[in-house]
Amino acid sequence: MNKSVVKKNGSSQVAVMKSFENVATGFENMGADDLQLPRLKLLQAMSPEIETNDALKAGVILNSVTGDWWPSSQGLLAIPCHYHKNWVEWSNPDQGAKGPVAIHDSSSVLKECYRDKDDRKFYRNDNSGNYIEETANYFVLIVADDGSTSEAVMSMKSSQLTPSRNWNSKMKNLKITNSKGHFFTPPMWSHIYNIKSEKITGRNNNSWFVWKIEVDQMIQDVHLQEASSFAEKMRDVAKSLVPDQDDEKSDPQQSSDEAAPF
């Protein structure tokens, strides 16, 4: 709410705002499957979004729904609340199919694939042209400058899996002390992280951007309930997330073993 509007309308506006609290909202029957969860996309040199918006460039982090974006050096603050990994099966883009062919919950599907020596993708042995992408999904709360939050998902695959593992290690290795003075690993959503991007160069001198994520601070009381609730909600619906197939020309398609030197 714009503070100048509240000041102009005086106490009547404040009274209206107070009436919004602790009442039925109309959203009671609206579940996660009724909403489009925004995606945080890390733009590459050939991302289609760059072609349609002159303000965007490679390395920018873009909210796919709101259109908000953050420069690579500035980044944004976010609270990771839930993590879910899957192995997504896609058809050959030339076939014009939309959406994934299947979503697998186990890496065992890779036993039915071979890895192409050129693009390093895992292709089905059945000559269908379908390929499998290991995908790490993070359900996060974006923290705005005023402390307000919004929900989003970050999906990492291919060369982004190295930054993903790096982030996982940082979260797992965080320790705080309990009331008895003993160290323990707090929930994933216990801390806010600064999410940026950085440019790297592969062994073939081709370059692209990868996620760069560092711990910022422990969350404040104002975010405790929301982060905990979002984590609980995403545990129930993470498996129903419909993955997003990036435009082929926006993905450097580097193998995960040729990723960033973290």
Number of C-alpha atoms within 10 A of each C-alpha: 6 6 7 9 10 14 12 10 10 11 11 12 14 12 10 10 12 10 10 10 9 7 7 8 9 7 7 7 8 9 10 15 10 8 8 11 17 18 21 23 19 26 24 23 18 17 20 15 18 17 12 9 9 8 10 18 19 21 24 25 27 20 18 16 12 9 10 10 18 18 16 23 13 13 19 19 24 25 28 25 26 22 19 16 19 19 21 22 22 21 20 13 13 7 8 8 11 11 13 16 13 14 18 17 14 12 13 10 15 19 10 11 18 15 15 11 8 9 11 15 20 22 23 20 15 9 8 10 15 20 22 26 20 22 20 19 20 23 25 27 24 22 19 12 9 6 11 11 18 12 18 20 23 18 21 23 21 21 22 24 22 22 21 22 14 14 18 13 11 13 21 13 12 16 12 11 11 11 6 6 8 9 12 13 14 16 15 19 24 21 20 23 23 17 22 23 23 16 15 14 14 14 8 6 8 10 14 24 23 25 23 21 21 15 17 14 13 12 15 11 8 10 18 12 10 15 24 16 11 18 21 13 15 20 14 10 12 19 14 11 16 13 16 12 13 11 11 12 12 18 18 18 16 19 17 16 12 14 20 21 10 8
